Amino acid sequence: MTAAVLGARALNRATLARQLLLERADIPALDAVARLGGMQAQEPQEPFVGLWSRLRAFDPAELSGLLVGRQVVRTHLMRRTVHLVTAADALAWRARHDAMLRQRVLGTYRRELEGVDLDELAAAGRAVLADGEARSMSELARAVADRWPDPGPRALGEMLVAALIPVVQLPPRGLWREKGRVRNLPFASWLGREAEPLPGDGADPVGQALVRRYLAAFGPAASADLRAWSGLAGLPAAVAALREELVSFRDERGRELLDLPDAPRPEPGTPAPVRFLPAFDNAVLGFQDRGRIIDDAHRGLSVTGARFVLVDGRVAATWTVKEDTVTITPLRPFSGAESDAVADEGQALASFLSDKESDRVELTAPASG
């Protein structure tokens, strides 16, 4: 049987529905973070906007409380970027990402780390952290530098905290309106136990769980999209193991798209409200083919930290905030109705960011080029 073809608009609406961007959800922040498969969070304040755009009556204190209460954590995970994930997912997923994290740090510092036994480096770093004192990356690197003086603190530090030792970034880093420096503690010290080990029989239950969770949050999607989100190259076997429980489609380019059979796939004509996305939101970055949500002409903006405005479900503007004003720069001309809808949502965002002290919005002329 020939697989049904899903156009860009159908894929867009499916993604918006699963990303809680088609309609704000009445669920706790913890459930939202889990449903999204985590949120990219190297910019500590950005997940607050991401959840505000997805949840009704979101209170920033709720997310701060989850961080302090150790129910969500900030840690290096997918693509070696800092993600905000539930503690349960961090513990379950971390070991499956270990090899990728090592490879990505080595890709940056291979020359500096040449000749360094990484297992010995990991053991030395763990010994330093065994006293239960949180340390910055540079502090940890300096503590082992006498034994490995040649690589330099940056290479040692990144390898230790981004790859070799599963650590979390402690609050106040990541709390609402806090600017705490990065201090790291191992999972065992902060969460009470080590990351769950991988089975020794060659099975990949974590890989299969990641496939299901990715499709639930981002599907329908191709294997290349799954790889782009996770950074993991070794998931074809997990996909193959799940084939019989998945459904298959094609996109307009002929790529095979896999999905969970009962996942939402709204009609392409379903209205999509204006939504403001934070920097590095996975709704945009979580695909190899981002054409379902952003035009190729603007794709480069997605890795620069630009914050996006979705109009009719697609990236149509960028936004910034300074003092009490949200400034919106369209990437294309807006109709009158679109301008009104963008301004209304921008006012709501300004009110959220200012604790209801301002709803100032400035809509500039469309960006040139």
N, C-alpha and C positions, 0 to 999 in steps of 0.2 A: 504494500500500500504506500502511495506517495505521501510524504509528510506534508502537512498543511504549512503554508507560508505565512509568517507573521511579519507585517510591515513595521517600519520604524515607529509609527504612531501606536500600534498595538503593543510593541515592546515597551514603549515609553509608559503607557498606562499601566502595564503590568508592574514595571519597576516602581512607579510612583505609589501604587497600591501597597506593595510589599515594604517600601521604605517609609510608609506612614505619611506620605506627602500628598496623597489624593484626598485624604480626610484625616484631620487630627484625631488621635486615638485617646480613649479614656482608659489608659493602663498606667501602672506605676512606672517610674523611670527605670527601675531595675529590669522590668520585663521588656521595656523598649530597647535598652542596651543589648539584652540577650537576643531579641528578635532581629535586630540589625546586624548581628554577628560582630558586635563591637563597633566603635567609632574611632576614626583616626583622630589623634589628639596630641600631636607634637606641639601645637599651639594650645596651651592649657585651657583657655577660656572658650574655645570654639565649640566644644560639645554642648555647652549651655544653650547656644543659639540653635544648634542642631536639634536638641530636644524641645526647645520652645516652638520650633516650626512643626514639630511632629505630634505634640501632646497638648491636650486641652488643659488649661489652668496649671501649666508647669511652674513649679516653684524651685528656683535655683538651690534653695536650702536642702531640697530633697536629694539632689545629686551630691552636694557637699557631704550630706549625712551618710550617703552610701560609701563615699571614699573614706571618711573617718571611721565608719563602722566596718570597713574591710569587706564590704559586699561587692564593690567594684574596685578595680585597680588600674593603674597606668603602667604599662610594660611594653617592651619591644616585642612585637609579634609579627603580624602579617607584613610582608615586604620589608622587614627590619625597621618599620616605622613604629613610633609610640602609638599604641592603641589603648582606648578605654574599653575594658571588657569586664564581664562579670568575673568574680573570683573563681567560680566553678569552671568557666571556660578557660581562664588562664591556666588553672591546674590541669585541665584535661587536654589542652591543645599544645602546651609549651614544648613538650618533648618531641612532638611531630614536626616542630619548626626548628629544632636545634641545628640540624645539618645545614639548612638554608641560611640561618643566621650566621653561622661560622663562615660559610662560603661567601656571603655578601660582605662581611667585614674583611675577609682576606682579599676580596676583589679590590678593596680600597687600599689595604695596607699590606699587600703580599710582600713587597720588598722589605718593609720595616720589620715584619714578623718572620722573615725567613730564618729558619733554624730554631725558632722557639717551639718547644714542646707544649702544645696547647693544653694537654691534660695536666701537665705540671703547673702551667700558669693558672688553670682553673683551680687546682688544689690550693695553690698559694693564695689566690684571691678569697677562696672560701675560708681559709684559715684566718685571714685578716678580719673577715666579717663575722667570724664565730663569736666575737665578744658582744654581738647584738647592737653595736653602735652603727647608726646609719652614716654612710659616707657618700660624698660626691664622686663622680667619675675620676676627677683629677686626684682626689685624696686616696682613692683605692689604687690608682696607678702609681702614685709616689710610694705607697707602702710596699710595693713589690719591685720598684725600679732598681734597687740595689742588686737584685738577682738578675734582672734583665735591663741593663742600662742602655742598650743600643736602640731599641725600637722607638723610644720616646714616649711621653705620657699619653699623648692622644691615641696612638695605636694600641697601647696596652689597655688604656681605660675603655675604649670602645669595644675591644674584643672581650673584656671582662664583663661589662654591664649590658652590652647589646647581644652577646652571643653565648659566652661560656657559663655564666651564672644566671639562672632565672631570678631576676630581681624585680621589685616594684619600686616606683617613684612615690615617696611618701608625701602625705599632706604636710604642710599646707599647699604644696605644689598641686595645682589642679582644682583647688577650691574656688568658689565664686569670689571674684575680685581680689584674690590673693596672688602674690607674686613670689612665692617661696622658691628658693633655689632647689635644684634637683639633688635629692638625697636618696640613696638606694639601700634597700634591705633585701636579703634573700626571701624567697617565697616562704620557706620554713619558719623564718623569724616573724614575718608579718601575718601570714595566713595559717600558721600552725602545722603545715605539712609541706613536703616536697611536691614538685610537679609529678603527676602520675606517669610512671614509666611505660614505655611501649611494650607490647607483648613480644616475647622472644620467639614466637612460632612463625614469624613472617606475615601474619595477618595484619590488616590495616584498619581496625575499627575506627580509629580517630580520623583517618583519611576519609572514610565513608561518611562519618558524622559531619565532617567539614563540607563534603559535597552536598549533603542534604541541607545543611544550614545555609550554605551559600545560595542554593537554588531557592530556598524559602525566602531569602532576603533580597535576591537580585535577579532571579530567573524570569523567563527562560534565558538560558545562556549557553555559550559554547565552552568547550574545555579550555580554550585560550583565555576566555574571560575569567574562569575559575583560577587559572594560573596567575593572571594579572592581579587579582584581588589578594590571593594568598601568598604569592611569591614562591609557591611550591611547584617544582617540576615533576614530582613523582606521584601524581594522582591518577594517571590513566588506569591503573589497576583497580583503584577504588571506584572510578566511574564504571569500569567494565563490570565490577561485582554488583553494581546497583542497576545495571541496564534493565533488567526485567521489571523493576518497580518504577521506572521513569517513563515519561512520554517524550516523543521526539517531534520537533518542528524544523522548519528551514527559515532562514531570514532571506531578505531580498537579494543577497549576494550568493545564496546557495549554501551557506554554512549550516551545519547541523546545530540545533539548539536543543538542549535537554531541559526537562522540567519535572517537578513533582506533579502527579496527576490532578490533585485537588487544589493546587495553589491558584490564587486569583489571577484571572486574565480578563480584565474589564474590556468592554467594547471600546474600540478606538475612538468613538465619538464622545466618550465620557468626559464631562467638563473637568478641567484641572485648575485649581485655584492658584493664585500667586503665592509663591513660597520663597523665603530668603534662606539660602544655605550658607553655612560657615565655610571657612577656608578648609580645603582638602577633604571635603565631604565625600564619603565613599559612594554616595549616590551617583557621583560623576566619575570618581577614580576607580571604582570597583569593576571596571571592564577593560578588556583589550580593545574592543570596538565601542567607543563612547558615543557613536553616532545616534544612539537612541535618545540622548539627552542633551548633547552639545554639538554644534556644527563644527566641521573640521577646521574652518577658518579660525575658530576660537579655542580649539583644543589645547593649544600651548598655554593658555591662561590657567588651565586646570592644575598645573604643577608649579605655579608661581605663588600660590597662596591667595589668589583672588577669591573674593566672596561673591557668590552668584545669586541672581534673582531668576527664578523660574516663572515664565509667563506662558500659559497654555502648555505647561509641562516641560518646556525647554529653556536652556540657558539663554536669557535675553538681555541681561544687564549685569553689571558688577555693582557692589555697594561697599562703602566705607563708613566709619563712624568717627567723629571727632567732637569732643566735648558733648554737647547735647543734640547734635544733628546727624541724622543718617543721610548720606549723600549717595544718590543712585545715578549711575552712568549707563544709559541704554547702549546696547550693542547693535541695535537696529531701531528704526522709527517705531514709536508706539501709536496705536489709535487712541482716540480720546478715552474710550472705555478702559483700555489697557493702562493708560496713564493714571486714571482714577483708581483702579484696582491696586496698582503698584504703590501709589501714594498712601492708600488706606492701610495696606499691610506694612508699609514702611513706618507709618505713624505708630502702629501697634508695636513694631519692633523697637522704635525709639523709646516708647513708654516702658517697655520691658527692660531695656538696658539702663534706663535712668530712674528706675523705681517710680515711674509715673510722674516724674518731674518735668518731662519734656516729651512732645510728640512732633518735634521739628524734623521735616524732611525737605531735602533739596533734590529736585530732579533736573539733571543737567542735560545738555544737548547730547545726542548719540555720539559715541566714540568714533573717530575717523579711522579708516583703514580696516 
